[in-house]
Amino acid sequence: MASILIVDDDAHIREVARFALARAGHAVELATDGAAAYDRVMRGGVELIVLDILMPELDGLGLCRRLRAHDLDDARPVPIVFLSSRGEEADRVLGLDLGADDYLTKPFSPRELVARVAAVLRRTSAEALPAARPALQIGEVTIDRDRHAVEVAGAPLVVTATELRLLATLATHRGRVLSRGQLIATVYGGDHHISERTIDTHVRNLRAKLAAAGAPVIETVHGVGYRCG
């Protein structure tokens, strides 16, 4: 069970989401706008955010952008599930581009919200390991899965939890082409809510960060998938 912050300016939506998630055993807090939510997250202890897009003060996209850009001491970014009436594909892709972990369109099923939240928590939770895992190395790129850290030539590279899992998966199978389906099965545990388009979005974001740091190590094999070389 997790500490979840619901951020929405619609009182009815807040109450529906609060009731469903609390009934599932989560500790739920509420915020009515992005500015208040940002202040709450900065105080620590929030393990997942259910976030509306259209809000006063600071909208959901702006809050997501600010949180992902913030240099938090926590090695694992707070997972974000967007909850919005804006269901157009461009909005969904933009939310994922900014670092969101999932997207649910209003009107929504409370049971689906609970299921989506559970799936995101499973993917992003830190599990105790019996022994430290060795860092992975691809050229000048170092991937430390236990510290959730990526470095390029010794300089830190900020990545999301999903991006790190993708990079580590490709690095573990270096030289091998992995299909989108294989990445979904490995990175997301086969979560049926995840589409191949979502994988493409996360890979595109990760590849842009690596390229900007001078390490274009991810290659697209058209019609097949992705490879780390």
Contacts in CASP RR format, 6 or more apart in sequence:
PFRMAT RR
TARGET T0000
AUTHOR 0000-0000-0000
METHOD contacts of the structure
MODEL  1
MASILIVDDDAHIREVARFALARAGHAVELATDGAAAYDRVMRGGVELIV
LDILMPELDGLGLCRRLRAHDLDDARPVPIVFLSSRGEEADRVLGLDLGA
DDYLTKPFSPRELVARVAAVLRRTSAEALPAARPALQIGEVTIDRDRHAV
EVAGAPLVVTATELRLLATLATHRGRVLSRGQLIATVYGGDHHISERTID
THVRNLRAKLAAAGAPVIETVHGVGYRCG
1 24 0 8 1.000
1 25 0 8 1.000
1 26 0 8 1.000
1 27 0 8 1.000
2 26 0 8 1.000
2 27 0 8 1.000
2 47 0 8 1.000
2 48 0 8 1.000
2 117 0 8 1.000
2 121 0 8 1.000
3 26 0 8 1.000
3 27 0 8 1.000
3 29 0 8 1.000
3 45 0 8 1.000
3 46 0 8 1.000
3 47 0 8 1.000
3 48 0 8 1.000
4 21 0 8 1.000
4 26 0 8 1.000
4 27 0 8 1.000
4 28 0 8 1.000
4 29 0 8 1.000
4 46 0 8 1.000
4 47 0 8 1.000
4 48 0 8 1.000
4 49 0 8 1.000
4 50 0 8 1.000
4 117 0 8 1.000
5 28 0 8 1.000
5 29 0 8 1.000
5 30 0 8 1.000
5 31 0 8 1.000
5 37 0 8 1.000
5 40 0 8 1.000
5 41 0 8 1.000
5 46 0 8 1.000
5 48 0 8 1.000
5 49 0 8 1.000
5 50 0 8 1.000
6 14 0 8 1.000
6 17 0 8 1.000
6 18 0 8 1.000
6 21 0 8 1.000
6 28 0 8 1.000
6 29 0 8 1.000
6 30 0 8 1.000
6 31 0 8 1.000
6 49 0 8 1.000
6 50 0 8 1.000
7 30 0 8 1.000
7 31 0 8 1.000
7 32 0 8 1.000
7 33 0 8 1.000
7 34 0 8 1.000
7 37 0 8 1.000
7 49 0 8 1.000
7 50 0 8 1.000
7 51 0 8 1.000
7 52 0 8 1.000
7 55 0 8 1.000
7 60 0 8 1.000
7 63 0 8 1.000
8 14 0 8 1.000
8 17 0 8 1.000
8 32 0 8 1.000
8 50 0 8 1.000
8 51 0 8 1.000
8 52 0 8 1.000
8 55 0 8 1.000
8 83 0 8 1.000
9 32 0 8 1.000
9 33 0 8 1.000
9 52 0 8 1.000
9 54 0 8 1.000
9 55 0 8 1.000
9 56 0 8 1.000
10 52 0 8 1.000
13 52 0 8 1.000
13 83 0 8 1.000
13 106 0 8 1.000
14 30 0 8 1.000
14 32 0 8 1.000
16 110 0 8 1.000
17 28 0 8 1.000
17 50 0 8 1.000
17 83 0 8 1.000
17 110 0 8 1.000
17 113 0 8 1.000
18 28 0 8 1.000
18 30 0 8 1.000
19 110 0 8 1.000
20 110 0 8 1.000
20 111 0 8 1.000
20 113 0 8 1.000
20 114 0 8 1.000
21 28 0 8 1.000
21 50 0 8 1.000
21 113 0 8 1.000
21 114 0 8 1.000
21 117 0 8 1.000
22 28 0 8 1.000
23 114 0 8 1.000
24 114 0 8 1.000
24 117 0 8 1.000
24 118 0 8 1.000
26 117 0 8 1.000
29 40 0 8 1.000
29 46 0 8 1.000
31 37 0 8 1.000
31 40 0 8 1.000
32 55 0 8 1.000
33 55 0 8 1.000
33 56 0 8 1.000
33 57 0 8 1.000
33 58 0 8 1.000
34 55 0 8 1.000
34 57 0 8 1.000
34 58 0 8 1.000
34 59 0 8 1.000
34 60 0 8 1.000
34 62 0 8 1.000
34 63 0 8 1.000
35 57 0 8 1.000
35 58 0 8 1.000
36 57 0 8 1.000
37 49 0 8 1.000
37 51 0 8 1.000
37 58 0 8 1.000
37 63 0 8 1.000
38 58 0 8 1.000
38 63 0 8 1.000
38 66 0 8 1.000
38 67 0 8 1.000
40 46 0 8 1.000
41 49 0 8 1.000
41 67 0 8 1.000
41 78 0 8 1.000
42 70 0 8 1.000
44 74 0 8 1.000
46 78 0 8 1.000
47 78 0 8 1.000
47 79 0 8 1.000
47 121 0 8 1.000
48 78 0 8 1.000
48 79 0 8 1.000
48 80 0 8 1.000
48 81 0 8 1.000
48 117 0 8 1.000
48 120 0 8 1.000
48 121 0 8 1.000
48 124 0 8 1.000
49 67 0 8 1.000
49 78 0 8 1.000
49 79 0 8 1.000
49 80 0 8 1.000
49 81 0 8 1.000
50 81 0 8 1.000
50 83 0 8 1.000
50 113 0 8 1.000
50 117 0 8 1.000
51 60 0 8 1.000
51 63 0 8 1.000
51 64 0 8 1.000
51 80 0 8 1.000
51 81 0 8 1.000
51 82 0 8 1.000
51 83 0 8 1.000
51 100 0 8 1.000
52 60 0 8 1.000
52 82 0 8 1.000
52 83 0 8 1.000
52 84 0 8 1.000
53 59 0 8 1.000
53 60 0 8 1.000
53 61 0 8 1.000
53 82 0 8 1.000
53 84 0 8 1.000
53 86 0 8 1.000
53 91 0 8 1.000
54 60 0 8 1.000
54 84 0 8 1.000
54 85 0 8 1.000
54 86 0 8 1.000
58 66 0 8 1.000
60 82 0 8 1.000
61 94 0 8 1.000
61 95 0 8 1.000
61 98 0 8 1.000
62 98 0 8 1.000
64 80 0 8 1.000
64 82 0 8 1.000
64 95 0 8 1.000
64 98 0 8 1.000
64 99 0 8 1.000
64 100 0 8 1.000
65 98 0 8 1.000
67 77 0 8 1.000
67 78 0 8 1.000
67 80 0 8 1.000
68 77 0 8 1.000
68 98 0 8 1.000
68 99 0 8 1.000
68 160 0 8 1.000
71 158 0 8 1.000
75 147 0 8 1.000
75 148 0 8 1.000
75 149 0 8 1.000
76 124 0 8 1.000
76 126 0 8 1.000
76 148 0 8 1.000
76 161 0 8 1.000
77 99 0 8 1.000
77 160 0 8 1.000
77 161 0 8 1.000
79 101 0 8 1.000
79 120 0 8 1.000
79 121 0 8 1.000
79 123 0 8 1.000
79 124 0 8 1.000
79 161 0 8 1.000
80 99 0 8 1.000
80 100 0 8 1.000
80 101 0 8 1.000
81 100 0 8 1.000
81 101 0 8 1.000
81 102 0 8 1.000
81 103 0 8 1.000
81 104 0 8 1.000
81 113 0 8 1.000
81 116 0 8 1.000
81 117 0 8 1.000
81 120 0 8 1.000
82 92 0 8 1.000
82 95 0 8 1.000
82 100 0 8 1.000
82 102 0 8 1.000
82 103 0 8 1.000
82 104 0 8 1.000
83 104 0 8 1.000
83 106 0 8 1.000
83 108 0 8 1.000
83 113 0 8 1.000
84 91 0 8 1.000
84 103 0 8 1.000
84 105 0 8 1.000
84 106 0 8 1.000
85 105 0 8 1.000
85 106 0 8 1.000
86 105 0 8 1.000
87 105 0 8 1.000
92 103 0 8 1.000
93 197 0 8 1.000
93 201 0 8 1.000
95 103 0 8 1.000
96 103 0 8 1.000
96 198 0 8 1.000
96 201 0 8 1.000
96 202 0 8 1.000
97 201 0 8 1.000
97 204 0 8 1.000
97 205 0 8 1.000
99 160 0 8 1.000
99 162 0 8 1.000
99 205 0 8 1.000
101 120 0 8 1.000
101 123 0 8 1.000
101 124 0 8 1.000
101 160 0 8 1.000
101 161 0 8 1.000
101 162 0 8 1.000
102 116 0 8 1.000
102 119 0 8 1.000
102 120 0 8 1.000
102 193 0 8 1.000
104 112 0 8 1.000
104 113 0 8 1.000
104 116 0 8 1.000
115 193 0 8 1.000
116 193 0 8 1.000
119 188 0 8 1.000
119 191 0 8 1.000
119 193 0 8 1.000
122 189 0 8 1.000
123 161 0 8 1.000
123 162 0 8 1.000
123 165 0 8 1.000
123 187 0 8 1.000
123 188 0 8 1.000
123 189 0 8 1.000
123 191 0 8 1.000
124 161 0 8 1.000
124 162 0 8 1.000
129 146 0 8 1.000
132 146 0 8 1.000
133 145 0 8 1.000
133 146 0 8 1.000
135 142 0 8 1.000
135 143 0 8 1.000
135 144 0 8 1.000
135 145 0 8 1.000
136 142 0 8 1.000
136 143 0 8 1.000
136 145 0 8 1.000
136 168 0 8 1.000
136 171 0 8 1.000
136 172 0 8 1.000
137 143 0 8 1.000
137 171 0 8 1.000
138 171 0 8 1.000
138 174 0 8 1.000
138 215 0 8 1.000
138 217 0 8 1.000
138 228 0 8 1.000
138 229 0 8 1.000
139 215 0 8 1.000
139 217 0 8 1.000
140 152 0 8 1.000
140 153 0 8 1.000
140 154 0 8 1.000
140 214 0 8 1.000
140 215 0 8 1.000
141 150 0 8 1.000
141 151 0 8 1.000
141 152 0 8 1.000
141 157 0 8 1.000
141 167 0 8 1.000
141 171 0 8 1.000
141 210 0 8 1.000
141 215 0 8 1.000
141 217 0 8 1.000
142 149 0 8 1.000
142 150 0 8 1.000
142 151 0 8 1.000
142 152 0 8 1.000
142 154 0 8 1.000
143 149 0 8 1.000
143 150 0 8 1.000
143 164 0 8 1.000
143 167 0 8 1.000
143 168 0 8 1.000
143 171 0 8 1.000
144 150 0 8 1.000
144 151 0 8 1.000
145 164 0 8 1.000
145 168 0 8 1.000
148 161 0 8 1.000
148 164 0 8 1.000
149 156 0 8 1.000
150 156 0 8 1.000
150 157 0 8 1.000
150 159 0 8 1.000
150 164 0 8 1.000
150 167 0 8 1.000
151 157 0 8 1.000
152 210 0 8 1.000
152 213 0 8 1.000
152 214 0 8 1.000
152 215 0 8 1.000
153 213 0 8 1.000
153 215 0 8 1.000
155 213 0 8 1.000
157 209 0 8 1.000
157 210 0 8 1.000
157 213 0 8 1.000
158 209 0 8 1.000
159 167 0 8 1.000
159 206 0 8 1.000
159 209 0 8 1.000
160 202 0 8 1.000
160 205 0 8 1.000
162 187 0 8 1.000
162 202 0 8 1.000
163 202 0 8 1.000
163 205 0 8 1.000
163 206 0 8 1.000
163 209 0 8 1.000
165 187 0 8 1.000
166 183 0 8 1.000
166 187 0 8 1.000
166 199 0 8 1.000
166 202 0 8 1.000
166 203 0 8 1.000
166 206 0 8 1.000
167 206 0 8 1.000
167 210 0 8 1.000
167 218 0 8 1.000
167 228 0 8 1.000
169 178 0 8 1.000
169 183 0 8 1.000
169 186 0 8 1.000
169 187 0 8 1.000
170 178 0 8 1.000
170 218 0 8 1.000
170 226 0 8 1.000
170 227 0 8 1.000
170 228 0 8 1.000
171 228 0 8 1.000
173 228 0 8 1.000
174 228 0 8 1.000
174 229 0 8 1.000
175 227 0 8 1.000
175 228 0 8 1.000
175 229 0 8 1.000
176 227 0 8 1.000
177 221 0 8 1.000
177 224 0 8 1.000
177 225 0 8 1.000
177 226 0 8 1.000
177 227 0 8 1.000
178 186 0 8 1.000
178 225 0 8 1.000
178 226 0 8 1.000
178 227 0 8 1.000
179 224 0 8 1.000
179 225 0 8 1.000
180 196 0 8 1.000
180 199 0 8 1.000
180 200 0 8 1.000
180 225 0 8 1.000
180 226 0 8 1.000
181 196 0 8 1.000
181 199 0 8 1.000
183 199 0 8 1.000
183 226 0 8 1.000
184 190 0 8 1.000
184 191 0 8 1.000
184 194 0 8 1.000
184 196 0 8 1.000
184 199 0 8 1.000
187 199 0 8 1.000
188 194 0 8 1.000
203 218 0 8 1.000
203 226 0 8 1.000
206 218 0 8 1.000
207 216 0 8 1.000
207 218 0 8 1.000
210 216 0 8 1.000
210 217 0 8 1.000
210 218 0 8 1.000
217 228 0 8 1.000
217 229 0 8 1.000
218 226 0 8 1.000
218 227 0 8 1.000
218 228 0 8 1.000
218 229 0 8 1.000
219 226 0 8 1.000
219 227 0 8 1.000
219 228 0 8 1.000
219 229 0 8 1.000
220 226 0 8 1.000
221 227 0 8 1.000
END
